[in-house]
Amino acid sequence: MRIGIVGNYGHDNNGDEAILTGIIQQLVEYQGVRKEDIVVFSNSPEKTAQQYGVKAVYLLKKKGNFIRSVGSTLKQHIRVVQSLDVLIVGGGGLLMDMYKRDAPLYSSLVFIARLLQKKVMIYGVGAGPIQTALGKWLIRQMVQLSHAVFVRDEDSKQLLHRIGVRKEIRVIADPAFTLHNDVKKEERPAIRRIGVTAVPYFSHTYWPVANKEKYGQYVKNMAQNLDTLIEQLGAEIVLFSTKFPQDVQVTEHIYEQMAHQEAVTIKKDNLTPKRILKVCQDVDLVIGTRLHSLILAVAAETPIIGIGYHPKVKSFFETLNLSSMYVPIDGLKDSNTLWNVITNEYHNWNEKQQQFRTLSEQKRKEAVQGIRVIDQLGE
């Protein structure tokens, strides 16, 4: 069986790379698919092929002007999809129109696959925001045309129904939950090391519409909250990133505004999913703004607190029944916000550690449920 995988891969977003790692692992371990029979549509195909041992082609093939690029991309996509048995669209937050290229690009591959009578599965994706008329139409059509649809949270399912999708949509755990360390995490006596991820919230380097004031306030709020944790717990803060290099720049800005810099370490490397997993395992608690830092923390059996910069983070905590461990990003204006969550939710530390060990195993099992239907697509 020849499988194509479409997503935001090869972009140094290691949250997305964790998803791809999980999907490939599922296909190989649970479906017996050979790596040489997997083709990934990637922003950097050479890097993807080398990293995963699979075949890879350009997601968007840039050649001269816009018209030539589109023509070259479509020609390549038709040739590659013709050779496939199944096209997997996922995972990650692909079903949105916040960025102009996403909905047209991903939907065009689904349209090509269906015209060529190939099986299509939308897998482990998040939906939203979907705000434009064109975005709603394209996403509705690509979902309707797929043989099976698996989303990563209930909010994504409900949003797709609201834009007019009339199809069975199933909720599964994110494919990145498949990742795990061979060495089990040991129980920790107390919260002493805290891993933290940040996001370029309204930064001109990343956000679709920048706002210097909002970015500056976010950086200040994060710095003050982390200083409070150092003062109250005597903790060490480990700042790490899933999107390189943009997230590293944010962590440096947060560090510069902190009063207790002596208690802070910044990991400035472009961390692979496995290395992120190891960082999560080595700390006692992860405070994550990036969704996949939280997912990989749970996969590593590490307790979490989430900071909501995007609805998907809130949806994630609701799916886990952990809403009390989530704070909206504007809630950080109080420098005691994160400390209050710790005192309210982590007073019984040993019990919480056991809760996350159980949750990790549960999500790992749930993450592979969708891939098992690949043999029955279209029946």
N, C-alpha and C positions, 0 to 999 in steps of 0.2 A: 504494500500500500504506500503510495506517494502522497505526502502531506505538505501543504503550504501553510505557513504561519505569517499573519499580517499584524503588525502593531508598531508602536513607536520605539523601534529597536535601533541600536547603533547610534544613540544620541547622547551617550554618557549620562543617561538617567538610570541609575542602578536600581531604582525601584522597578522600572520597566524590565530591566535585565533580570531581576529576580523572578518576575512573572515568566519570562521566556525560559529561564533555567528550569522553573517548575513544570512548564508545559512539555519541554523536551524530555525531562526526566519521566513524566507520566507516560508519554508516548513510548519511550524505550522500555521502561520497567513494567508497565501494565498492559500495553498493547503490542509489544514485540516489534515495534517499528524500528528499522535500522536508521542510524543517523544519516547515512548517505542517501536515504529516501526522504529526507526532510529539507525543505527549501524555505528560508526565512526572507521575507521582504524587509530590507533594512536600510537605514539611512547611511550606514557604513558597511557595505557587504563584506569587504575584505576582513575587517575587524571581527564581524560576527562569525564568519566562516572559521577564522582562526580560533576564536574563543570557545566555540561550541562544537567544532568538528562536523558541522553541517554544511550544506550548500546555501548560498545567499546571493540575492540579486538586489538591485536598487529598488527602494520603495518609490522614489521619485527620481527619475533619471534626467539630470540637468544637462541640456545640450543646446547651447546658443540661447536664443530668445525663448519667451514663454511658450509660444506656439510650437516651436521645434521640440521643446522639452516635453510638452504634453504628448505630442505625436510619438516621440521616441519612447516615452514611458508606456503608452498604450500598446505599442507594438511589442515591447518586451513582455508586458503583462499577459497579453494574449498568448504569446509563445510559451511562457512558463506555465500559466494556468492550464493550457491544453495538455500538459504532461502530468497533471495532478489527478488524484482520485478525490481528495477532500481539501477544501480551503478552510482553515481555521482563522477567524477574525478575533483576535484577542491575545492577551487580556489587556487590562488597564482601562483608563478612562477615555475610550475611543469614541463613544457615542455622544459627541458634543459639537457645538459650533462656535465655541469661544475663540478658536483659532481658525482662520478662513480656509485653510487647506484640508482640514481633517475630514469633514463630512463628505466633500466631493471625492477625495482620494480613496478613502476606505470603501465608500459605496460603489465606486467605479469597479473595484476589484470583485465585489459581490455580483454586480451586473454582468461582468465578463464571465465569471464562473457559471452563473446560471444560463447564460446564452450558450456556453460550451457544455452544458448539461453535467456540470460537476456538483458534488455535494458541498454544502456550505454549513458551517457551524459557527455561531457567535458564542464566544467562550470566555467566561470569567471577566466580563467587562463591567464598567460603570457607565451610567448614563447621566448627562447633564454637565453644565447648563445647555439647554436647547431652546433658543429664543427667537431665531429668525424663521420666516416662512420656508425658505429654501432648506435650511438645516432640518427642520421638522419633516419636510417631505422626503429628503434624501435618507434620513435615518429611519423613518417609517418604512420606506420601500426596502431598504437593505435588510431590516429585521423581518419584514413580511416574507421576503424571498428566501430566507435561510431555512434549512431543514430542522435545525435545533437551536434554541436560544438559552444561554445560561448567563445570568448576571450575578454580580457579587454582593448585592444587597437589595432589600425590599424596596427602598426608595427608587432605585433604578428601574425596577419592575413596574412600579406604579407610574413613574414618569413616562415610560414607553407606552403604557396603556392610555395615559392622558393625551398623548400626541396622536393617538389613533391606531396603535398596533393592536390587531385582533388575532393574537396567536398565543399559544402556551409559552410562558416564560418561566423558567425555573431558577431558583436562587441556590448558588453553591458557594463554597468558600473559595477565596482567591487562590489561584494556582501556586502562588509563592509560598503558601503554607506547606507545600510538599517538601521544601528545603528543611534540612535538619542537620545538626552536628552529630558526629559519631560518638562523641564523649558527652555524657549526660551532665546537665548543670547541677552543681552542688548547692545544697541549702546554705543560705547566707544568714549570719547572726543579726544583721541590721543593715539599714540603707546607708552605705558609705561611699559608693561610686555610682554616679548618675550619668547615663548617656543622654545627650540632648541633640535633636536635629532642629534646624531652622529652615525657613523658606524665604526667598527674596520677595516678600510681601509688598507689592506696589513698587518694587525696585525698577529703575529704568533699564537694568540689564536683563530683565526677564518678564516682567508683567506686561500684559497687552496694553494697558493704560497706566502709565506710571504716576505716582503721587509721592513726591519727596517728603512731604510732611507726615503722611501715614507711615511710610517706611521708617522714618526716623523715630517716630513714636513707638512703633513695634520693637525696634532694636533696643530702645531705652527700657521699655517695659520688660522685655526678656532679661536684660542685664540685671535689673533691679530684683526680679523674681528669683533669679539664680543666686544672686548675692544673699538673699534671705535664706535660701536652702543651705548655703555654705555656713552662714551664721548659726542657724538652728540645729543643723545635723553634723556640722564639722565635715561635710561631704566634699569629695573631689568631683568636679564636673568634667566630663569628657564630651567635647563638641565634635560631632562627626557629620558627614554629608552623604546624601544619596544622589544628588544631582551635581555633577562636576562641570565647571568650577564655580558655578553661580552660588551654590549653597556655602561653599568654603568662604567666599567673600562676606556673606552675611554673618557667619560665625566669627570672623575676624572683627567685624564691626561691633558685634555684641561684646566680645572680649575687651575691646578698647574702652567700652563704657563701664566695665565692671570694676568694683572696688577691691575685690579679692582675686586678682589675677593669679596670685601664687597658687590658688587651688584649682586652676583651670588648665586643661590640656586640649589642644586643637589637633585633630587628625586631618591633615591637609591633602592626603593622598586621594586618588581616584579609586575608591574602594569597590571591589567586585562584590556581588551578592554574598558569596561565601565569607568574605572578610567582614562585611557588615554584620552577618550572622554571628561571627566570632566576637565582634565588638559588643553586640547585644548580649551575648552569653557572659562576657567578662565583667559586665556591670551588674549592679543590683536592681536598678530601675531604669527604664527608658522613658523620657519625656519627649514625645515626638510631635512635630508639626507635619512632617512628611508621612503620608499614609504607610508607605512600605517600610519605613523604619519601625513603625508600630507592628505591622504584620510580621516582620522578621524577628522582632523582639518576642512576640507571642510564640513564634516557631521555635525560638531559643529558650522558651519557658521562663522568660523574664517579665515581671510585672510592668505595667505601662500607665502613663497618663497622656491624654491626647490634647492637643491644641488645635482648634478648628479654624483653619484658614479657608476651607472649602467644604461644601455640604457632604462630600464623601467621607470626611473624617468623622463627622457626627453620625452618619449612617453606619459606619464601621462599629462605633461604640454601641449604638442601638442594637445592631445585629448580635453583638456579643453580650448584650444585657449588662453593659458596664457604663451606662450614661453618667453615673456619678463620678467617673474617673475622666470625664471630658470637660474641657473649658473652652468657650468661644474665644477667639483671638482678642476681641475687645475686652474680655474679662481680665486680661493681664494688666490693665491700668492700675489695679491694686497690687502692690508689690508682695502681698501675702497670699495671692491667689493659689499658687502651686503648693505652698506650704500648707494652706488650709485643706487642700485635697489630700495631701499625705496624712495629716493628722486625723482627718475624718475617715479615710478609707483604708489606711495601712497601719492602724493601731494594733491589729492582730497580724503581725508580719508573717509568722510561720503558716498561718491558715491561708493567707493570700498567696504565698509561694506555692502551696499545694493546689490552690485553685487554678493557677496559671499552668502548672504541670498537666493537670487534667484537661484544661482548655486547649493546650497545644496539641495533645494527642487527638482530641476530638476534631479539631480543625484540619489536621493532617488527613484524617480519614475522610472527612467531608470533601476535601479539595479534589479527590480523584473520582468522585461520583460521576461527574459530567463526561469525562474522557471515555468512560466505559461504554457509552452509547454510540461511539463513533462507527462501530460495525453495523449498526442498525439504521443509520441515517437514510431517510427517504422511504423506509419500509412502511 
